[in-house]
Amino acid sequence: MTTGAKPLTGFAFSETLSTPVKAVSGYRRLWVALSGGLDSTLLLHLASLYHSKVRAVHINHQLQVNAGTTEGFCRDLCSRLAVPLTVIPVSVNLSGGPGEGLEEAARKARYEAFEALLEPGDILLMAHHADDQAETILFRMFRGSGVAGLAGMPRRRVLGDGQLVRPLLNVERSELEGQARQAGISWVEDPSNTDQKFDRNFLRLSILPLLKKRWQGFNQRLRHTAGACSDSDFLNQRLAELHWQMLGAHRYRLPVPELSKLALAEQKNLLRWWIRRAGYHPPSISDWSQVLHDLLQAAEDRAPELRAEGYSLQRFNRELYLVSDKPELPTQAVWLEPGQQVAWGEWKIHLESVATAKTDVPPIRICTRQGGERIRFHPDGPSKSLKKWLQEKAVPPWQRARLPLIFVGMAGPGELVGIGDLWCSEQYCGNAPAAGWRLIVERDCD
């Protein structure tokens, strides 16, 4: 544990620290992310001094030998400051995605916990400072980030149902430590912070001191660069949105002929923005030109696909689709009963009675295509191949395989009366369905 020289009563913090913390407003609940280290401990003192009803949250990653000691320190500190503390233990998944090390896995677990905690109107204060920002920008630069990454950490952003705010982002760490020592504030040192096998520690301990020594005001220089990159990223997003509107403004598909007319840089910019807009992360690709050529220029009879985390890009019928990874389907047919809702992948299916005098419940079975199904649009009309009908409707292949088919009857395959949310027999739809029962089929996504 590191302690300031002598605890001071009524210590007056500098305007550099106090002003941005005082300025935080418009919240229902104010949280401070408390790790027990210098930065967050000082921030908790500032927040509790200038705001009433402050809460703290401590994420215990259960990775360090002193994790229990640190949690105990946070509990004691909050008790002394009369600040309610929420402790959230998390399990860090060490078998993450490609290139995801311990640092990134811990960060992911931490932010997932924050997102689950925050409610509408909540603000979470985090104690990132100017040195953290410089470290982040350099780290992203060495990883090959574009202008969005080099813009650094934003001062404010949405996090779950609440907001994340970093009031100390322009304050040097040296000033934080100086103020903490003068105020007699104690904190806990994380032993892993000195281990230079972690990239961020290497930057913090070996690289940043040299750069600061060589170039005076280095953090401020990087802030200017980050600001310029932030402006460029803003313009890129505006351009992407204009292109998206020009191409039809559809959330999950883009017309390939019109997309192909854009310059390569415009295509990459639009796709990255489009993927983020849908709530996903753009894939890390070194050669976008080859990927886009494969997606957009492949022969008409091909079905090119790019798989990424949680989604894929697929081309069908001269359109590029953003297809989210779907929930698993039932492995066997499911019988539908009144009052029971069946979850079928992204669909929800239930049966309701609309007859004045209730008729017997028909035996209704839900399953996927097995091959050879036929559809009859009118009771006395001719039947048609379901496969051909789906092709005529331009239903993408990955959707055809998942569609819930709804049959009535116990004997044989039964009568097909519903195809996902695409079609329902007049016997089971409308205000007065002939069967006395209405099929309700709803889909979770577009």
C-alpha positions as CSV (number, residue, x, y, z in Angstrom):
1,M,0.0,0.0,0.0
2,T,1.2,3.5,-0.9
3,T,0.3,6.4,1.4
4,G,0.5,10.1,1.2
5,A,2.8,12.0,3.5
6,K,0.3,13.1,6.0
7,P,-3.6,13.1,6.0
8,L,-4.8,16.6,5.6
9,T,-8.2,17.8,6.9
10,G,-10.2,19.9,4.4
11,F,-7.4,19.6,1.7
12,A,-8.1,21.9,-1.2
13,F,-7.6,20.0,-4.5
14,S,-6.4,21.9,-7.5
15,E,-8.9,23.4,-10.0
16,T,-7.4,21.1,-12.6
17,L,-8.8,18.1,-10.7
18,S,-11.9,19.6,-9.0
19,T,-13.4,21.5,-11.9
20,P,-14.1,18.5,-14.3
21,V,-15.4,16.3,-11.4
22,K,-17.7,19.1,-10.2
23,A,-19.0,19.6,-13.7
24,V,-20.5,16.0,-14.0
25,S,-24.2,16.4,-13.9
26,G,-27.5,15.0,-15.3
27,Y,-27.4,11.6,-13.6
28,R,-29.8,9.5,-11.7
29,R,-27.1,7.5,-10.0
30,L,-23.4,8.3,-10.0
31,W,-20.9,5.5,-9.8
32,V,-17.1,5.4,-9.5
33,A,-15.2,2.5,-10.9
34,L,-12.9,1.7,-8.0
35,S,-9.8,-0.5,-8.5
36,G,-8.0,0.5,-5.4
37,G,-5.2,2.1,-7.3
38,L,-4.0,5.7,-7.2
39,D,-6.2,7.1,-9.9
40,S,-9.6,5.6,-9.0
41,T,-9.0,6.1,-5.2
42,L,-8.3,9.8,-5.8
43,L,-11.3,10.0,-8.1
44,L,-13.6,8.5,-5.4
45,H,-12.3,11.1,-2.9
46,L,-13.1,13.9,-5.4
47,A,-16.5,12.5,-6.4
48,S,-17.6,12.0,-2.7
49,L,-16.4,15.5,-1.9
50,Y,-18.4,17.3,-4.7
51,H,-21.4,15.0,-5.1
52,S,-24.0,13.5,-2.8
53,K,-25.1,9.8,-2.9
54,V,-22.0,8.6,-4.8
55,R,-21.7,4.8,-5.2
56,A,-18.6,2.8,-6.0
57,V,-18.2,-0.5,-7.9
58,H,-15.1,-2.8,-7.5
59,I,-14.5,-5.5,-10.1
60,N,-12.6,-8.4,-8.6
61,H,-10.9,-10.2,-11.5
62,Q,-9.6,-12.9,-9.1
63,L,-6.3,-12.9,-10.9
64,Q,-3.8,-11.3,-8.6
65,V,-2.4,-12.8,-5.4
66,N,-3.5,-9.6,-3.6
67,A,-7.0,-9.6,-5.0
68,G,-8.6,-10.2,-1.6
69,T,-6.4,-7.6,0.0
70,T,-7.4,-5.0,-2.6
71,E,-11.1,-5.8,-2.2
72,G,-10.7,-5.3,1.5
73,F,-9.0,-2.0,1.0
74,C,-11.8,-0.8,-1.2
75,R,-14.4,-1.9,1.4
76,D,-12.5,0.0,4.2
77,L,-12.1,3.1,2.0
78,C,-15.8,3.2,1.1
79,S,-16.8,2.6,4.7
80,R,-14.7,5.6,5.8
81,L,-16.1,7.8,3.1
82,A,-19.7,6.6,3.7
83,V,-19.9,5.5,0.1
84,P,-22.0,2.3,-0.7
85,L,-19.8,-0.2,-2.5
86,T,-20.8,-3.0,-4.9
87,V,-18.2,-5.7,-5.4
88,I,-18.6,-7.8,-8.5
89,P,-16.3,-10.9,-8.9
90,V,-15.8,-11.9,-12.5
91,S,-14.2,-14.9,-14.3
92,V,-11.8,-13.9,-16.9
93,N,-12.0,-16.0,-20.1
94,L,-8.4,-16.7,-21.0
95,S,-9.3,-18.6,-24.2
96,G,-10.6,-15.5,-26.0
97,G,-10.4,-14.5,-29.7
98,P,-7.3,-14.4,-31.9
99,G,-4.7,-12.0,-30.4
100,E,-6.6,-11.6,-27.2
101,G,-4.3,-11.8,-24.2
102,L,-4.9,-11.5,-20.5
103,E,-5.1,-7.7,-20.5
104,E,-7.9,-7.7,-23.2
105,A,-9.7,-10.6,-21.6
106,A,-9.8,-8.8,-18.2
107,R,-10.9,-5.6,-19.8
108,K,-13.7,-7.4,-21.6
109,A,-14.9,-9.0,-18.4
110,R,-14.7,-5.7,-16.5
111,Y,-16.8,-3.8,-19.1
112,E,-19.4,-6.5,-19.4
113,A,-19.9,-6.3,-15.6
114,F,-20.2,-2.5,-15.9
115,E,-22.8,-2.8,-18.7
116,A,-24.9,-5.2,-16.6
117,L,-24.7,-2.9,-13.6
118,L,-25.7,0.4,-15.2
119,E,-29.4,1.4,-15.5
120,P,-30.9,4.3,-17.5
121,G,-29.8,7.6,-16.1
122,D,-26.6,6.2,-14.5
123,I,-23.2,7.7,-15.0
124,L,-20.0,5.7,-14.3
125,L,-16.9,7.7,-13.6
126,M,-13.6,6.2,-14.6
127,A,-10.2,7.6,-13.7
128,H,-8.3,7.4,-17.0
129,H,-5.9,10.3,-17.3
130,A,-3.6,11.9,-19.9
131,D,-0.9,9.3,-19.5
132,D,-3.5,6.5,-20.0
133,Q,-4.7,8.3,-23.1
134,A,-1.1,8.6,-24.5
135,E,-0.5,4.9,-23.8
136,T,-3.8,3.9,-25.5
137,I,-3.0,5.9,-28.6
138,L,0.5,4.4,-28.9
139,F,-0.8,0.9,-28.2
140,R,-3.4,1.3,-31.0
141,M,-0.9,2.8,-33.4
142,F,1.4,-0.2,-33.0
143,R,-1.6,-2.5,-33.6
144,G,-2.3,-0.7,-36.9
145,S,-5.5,1.2,-35.9
146,G,-7.0,3.7,-38.2
147,V,-8.2,7.2,-37.3
148,A,-11.1,5.9,-35.1
149,G,-8.6,4.1,-32.9
150,L,-6.1,6.9,-32.9
151,A,-8.8,9.3,-31.7
152,G,-8.1,7.6,-28.3
153,M,-10.6,7.2,-25.5
154,P,-13.6,9.5,-25.6
155,R,-14.3,11.7,-22.6
156,R,-17.9,10.4,-22.6
157,R,-19.7,7.5,-24.3
158,V,-22.7,5.2,-23.9
159,L,-22.1,2.1,-21.8
160,G,-24.9,-0.4,-21.5
161,D,-28.0,1.6,-20.4
162,G,-25.9,4.4,-18.9
163,Q,-23.0,6.6,-19.7
164,L,-19.2,6.3,-19.1
165,V,-17.5,9.6,-18.2
166,R,-13.7,10.2,-17.8
167,P,-13.4,13.6,-16.1
168,L,-9.6,13.4,-15.5
169,L,-8.7,12.5,-19.1
170,N,-6.6,15.7,-19.6
171,V,-4.8,15.6,-16.3
172,E,-1.2,14.3,-16.1
173,R,-0.6,11.3,-13.8
174,S,2.2,13.2,-12.0
175,E,-0.4,15.8,-10.9
176,L,-2.7,13.1,-9.6
177,E,0.0,11.5,-7.6
178,G,1.3,14.8,-6.2
179,Q,-2.2,15.8,-5.1
180,A,-2.9,12.4,-3.6
181,R,0.3,12.5,-1.6
182,Q,-0.3,16.0,-0.3
183,A,-3.9,15.0,0.7
184,G,-2.6,12.0,2.6
185,I,-4.6,9.5,0.4
186,S,-3.6,5.8,0.5
187,W,-3.9,3.4,-2.4
188,V,-2.9,-0.1,-3.4
189,E,-0.3,-0.9,-6.0
190,D,-1.2,-3.6,-8.5
191,P,1.8,-6.0,-8.7
192,S,1.1,-6.8,-12.3
193,N,1.7,-3.1,-13.3
194,T,5.5,-3.6,-13.2
195,D,5.4,-6.8,-15.4
196,Q,6.6,-5.6,-18.9
197,K,5.5,-8.8,-20.6
198,F,2.2,-6.9,-20.9
199,D,2.3,-4.5,-23.8
200,R,0.7,-1.6,-22.0
201,N,3.2,-1.9,-19.1
202,F,6.1,-1.9,-21.6
203,L,4.8,1.3,-23.2
204,R,4.2,2.9,-19.8
205,L,7.5,2.0,-18.2
206,S,10.0,1.8,-21.0
207,I,8.7,3.9,-24.0
208,L,6.6,6.8,-22.7
209,P,9.4,8.1,-20.3
210,L,11.8,8.3,-23.2
211,L,9.3,10.0,-25.5
212,K,8.4,12.6,-22.7
213,K,12.1,13.2,-22.1
214,R,12.7,13.8,-25.8
215,W,9.6,15.9,-26.6
216,Q,8.4,18.3,-24.0
217,G,4.6,18.3,-23.6
218,F,4.3,14.9,-25.3
219,N,0.9,14.1,-23.9
220,Q,-0.5,17.4,-25.1
221,R,1.0,16.7,-28.6
222,L,-0.8,13.3,-28.7
223,R,-4.0,15.0,-27.6
224,H,-3.8,17.3,-30.6
225,T,-3.2,14.2,-32.9
226,A,-6.1,12.4,-31.2
227,G,-8.4,15.4,-31.8
228,A,-7.5,15.6,-35.5
229,C,-8.2,11.8,-35.8
230,S,-11.5,12.3,-34.0
231,D,-12.5,15.0,-36.5
232,S,-11.5,12.7,-39.4
233,D,-13.4,9.8,-37.9
234,F,-16.5,12.0,-37.6
235,L,-16.3,13.0,-41.2
236,N,-15.8,9.4,-42.3
237,Q,-18.9,8.4,-40.4
238,R,-20.9,11.2,-42.0
239,L,-19.7,10.2,-45.5
240,A,-20.6,6.6,-44.8
241,E,-24.1,7.5,-43.7
242,L,-24.6,9.6,-46.8
243,H,-23.5,6.6,-49.0
244,W,-25.7,4.3,-47.0
245,Q,-28.7,6.5,-47.6
246,M,-27.8,6.7,-51.3
247,L,-27.7,2.9,-51.4
248,G,-31.2,2.5,-49.9
249,A,-30.6,2.9,-46.1
250,H,-31.4,-0.8,-45.3
251,R,-30.1,-2.0,-42.0
252,Y,-29.0,-5.5,-43.1
253,R,-28.4,-5.4,-46.9
254,L,-26.6,-3.3,-49.5
255,P,-27.1,-3.5,-53.3
256,V,-23.9,-4.9,-54.8
257,P,-24.1,-3.0,-58.2
258,E,-24.3,0.4,-56.5
259,L,-21.7,-0.5,-53.8
260,S,-19.3,-1.6,-56.6
261,K,-19.4,1.9,-58.0
262,L,-17.8,3.4,-54.9
263,A,-14.1,3.8,-54.6
264,L,-12.3,1.2,-52.6
265,A,-11.7,3.6,-49.7
266,E,-15.4,4.5,-49.7
267,Q,-16.5,0.8,-49.8
268,K,-14.2,0.0,-46.7
269,N,-15.5,3.1,-44.9
270,L,-19.1,2.3,-45.6
271,L,-18.8,-1.4,-44.6
272,R,-17.0,-0.6,-41.3
273,W,-19.7,2.0,-40.4
274,W,-22.5,-0.3,-41.5
275,I,-21.2,-3.2,-39.3
276,R,-20.7,-0.9,-36.3
277,R,-24.2,0.5,-36.8
278,A,-25.6,-3.0,-36.5
279,G,-23.8,-3.5,-33.2
280,Y,-20.8,-5.6,-34.3
281,H,-17.1,-5.1,-34.6
282,P,-15.6,-4.8,-38.1
283,P,-13.2,-7.7,-38.8
284,S,-9.5,-7.1,-38.6
285,I,-8.5,-7.5,-42.2
286,S,-5.1,-6.6,-43.7
287,D,-6.2,-6.9,-47.3
288,W,-9.7,-5.4,-47.7
289,S,-9.2,-5.0,-51.4
290,Q,-9.1,-8.8,-51.9
291,V,-12.0,-9.4,-49.5
292,L,-14.2,-6.9,-51.3
293,H,-13.2,-8.2,-54.7
294,D,-14.3,-11.7,-53.6
295,L,-17.6,-10.4,-52.1
296,L,-18.6,-8.1,-54.9
297,Q,-17.0,-9.5,-58.1
298,A,-17.5,-13.2,-57.7
299,A,-19.6,-14.9,-60.4
300,E,-23.4,-14.8,-60.1
301,D,-23.6,-18.5,-59.3
302,R,-21.1,-18.2,-56.4
303,A,-22.1,-17.6,-52.8
304,P,-19.1,-15.7,-51.2
305,E,-19.1,-15.2,-47.5
306,L,-16.9,-13.5,-44.9
307,R,-17.3,-14.8,-41.3
308,A,-16.6,-12.6,-38.3
309,E,-17.4,-12.5,-34.6
310,G,-21.1,-12.9,-34.2
311,Y,-22.1,-12.3,-37.8
312,S,-21.1,-12.8,-41.4
313,L,-21.3,-10.9,-44.7
314,Q,-22.9,-13.0,-47.5
315,R,-23.9,-12.2,-51.0
316,F,-27.2,-13.3,-52.6
317,N,-29.2,-12.1,-55.5
318,R,-27.0,-9.0,-56.2
319,E,-27.2,-7.8,-52.6
320,L,-24.7,-8.0,-49.7
321,Y,-26.3,-9.1,-46.5
322,L,-25.1,-8.7,-42.9
323,V,-26.3,-11.9,-41.2
324,S,-26.1,-12.2,-37.5
325,D,-25.3,-15.6,-36.0
326,K,-28.6,-17.1,-35.1
327,P,-29.7,-19.1,-32.0
328,E,-29.8,-22.9,-32.3
329,L,-32.9,-24.5,-33.7
330,P,-34.8,-27.4,-32.0
331,T,-33.4,-30.7,-33.1
332,Q,-36.8,-32.3,-33.5
333,A,-40.3,-31.2,-34.5
334,V,-42.3,-29.3,-31.8
335,W,-46.0,-29.6,-31.2
336,L,-47.8,-26.3,-30.7
337,E,-50.4,-26.0,-27.9
338,P,-52.7,-23.1,-27.1
339,G,-51.3,-20.7,-24.6
340,Q,-47.8,-22.0,-25.3
341,Q,-45.2,-19.9,-27.1
342,V,-42.6,-21.8,-29.0
343,A,-39.2,-20.2,-29.6
344,W,-37.9,-21.3,-32.9
345,G,-34.5,-19.6,-33.6
346,E,-35.3,-16.0,-34.1
347,W,-39.1,-16.6,-34.3
348,K,-41.7,-16.7,-31.6
349,I,-44.9,-18.8,-32.5
350,H,-48.1,-19.2,-30.6
351,L,-51.7,-20.1,-31.2
352,E,-54.7,-18.2,-30.0
353,S,-58.5,-18.9,-30.2
354,V,-60.7,-16.4,-31.9
355,A,-63.9,-18.4,-32.2
356,T,-67.0,-17.6,-30.1
357,A,-67.5,-21.3,-29.6
358,K,-64.2,-22.9,-29.2
359,T,-63.4,-25.6,-31.7
360,D,-61.1,-28.5,-31.0
361,V,-57.4,-27.7,-31.0
362,P,-55.9,-28.9,-34.2
363,P,-52.7,-30.9,-34.0
364,I,-50.0,-28.4,-35.2
365,R,-46.4,-29.4,-35.7
366,I,-43.4,-27.1,-36.3
367,C,-40.3,-28.3,-38.1
368,T,-37.7,-27.2,-40.7
369,R,-37.6,-28.2,-44.4
370,Q,-36.9,-31.9,-45.1
371,G,-37.3,-31.7,-48.9
372,G,-40.2,-32.2,-51.3
373,E,-42.7,-29.9,-49.4
374,R,-45.5,-28.4,-51.4
375,I,-47.6,-25.3,-50.6
376,R,-51.3,-24.9,-51.4
377,F,-52.5,-21.2,-51.3
378,H,-56.2,-22.0,-51.5
379,P,-58.0,-25.2,-50.2
380,D,-59.2,-26.2,-53.7
381,G,-56.3,-24.7,-55.6
382,P,-53.2,-26.4,-57.1
383,S,-50.1,-27.0,-55.0
384,K,-46.6,-25.7,-55.7
385,S,-43.1,-26.7,-54.8
386,L,-42.0,-24.9,-51.6
387,K,-38.4,-24.9,-52.9
388,K,-39.5,-23.1,-56.1
389,W,-41.7,-20.7,-54.2
390,L,-38.9,-19.7,-51.9
391,Q,-36.6,-19.1,-54.9
392,E,-39.2,-16.9,-56.5
393,K,-39.5,-14.9,-53.3
394,A,-35.7,-14.4,-53.3
395,V,-35.4,-15.8,-49.8
396,P,-31.7,-16.1,-49.1
397,P,-30.5,-19.8,-48.7
398,W,-29.4,-19.3,-45.1
399,Q,-32.9,-18.2,-44.2
400,R,-34.6,-21.1,-46.1
401,A,-32.9,-23.7,-44.0
402,R,-34.1,-22.0,-40.7
403,L,-37.7,-21.2,-41.6
404,P,-40.2,-22.8,-39.3
405,L,-42.7,-24.7,-41.3
406,I,-46.1,-25.2,-39.6
407,F,-48.2,-28.3,-40.5
408,V,-51.6,-29.3,-39.4
409,G,-52.6,-33.0,-39.1
410,M,-51.3,-36.2,-37.4
411,A,-51.2,-38.4,-40.5
412,G,-48.3,-38.2,-43.0
413,P,-46.5,-34.9,-43.4
414,G,-49.8,-33.0,-42.8
415,E,-51.0,-29.8,-44.5
416,L,-48.6,-26.9,-44.7
417,V,-50.4,-23.8,-43.2
418,G,-47.5,-21.5,-42.3
419,I,-44.0,-20.6,-43.5
420,G,-42.2,-18.5,-40.9
421,D,-43.5,-14.9,-41.1
422,L,-43.7,-15.1,-44.9
423,W,-47.1,-16.8,-45.4
424,C,-50.0,-18.2,-43.4
425,S,-53.0,-20.1,-44.7
426,E,-56.3,-18.2,-44.7
427,Q,-57.6,-21.0,-42.4
428,Y,-55.3,-19.6,-39.6
429,C,-55.0,-15.9,-40.2
430,G,-57.1,-12.7,-40.4
431,N,-59.8,-11.4,-38.1
432,A,-62.1,-14.5,-38.5
433,P,-59.9,-17.5,-39.5
434,A,-62.0,-20.4,-40.7
435,A,-60.3,-22.9,-38.3
436,G,-61.2,-20.8,-35.3
437,W,-57.6,-20.5,-34.3
438,R,-55.0,-17.8,-35.3
439,L,-51.3,-18.5,-35.8
440,I,-49.1,-15.7,-34.6
441,V,-45.6,-15.8,-35.9
442,E,-43.2,-13.0,-34.9
443,R,-39.6,-12.5,-35.8
444,D,-37.0,-10.9,-33.5
445,C,-35.0,-9.1,-36.2
446,D,-35.5,-7.5,-39.6
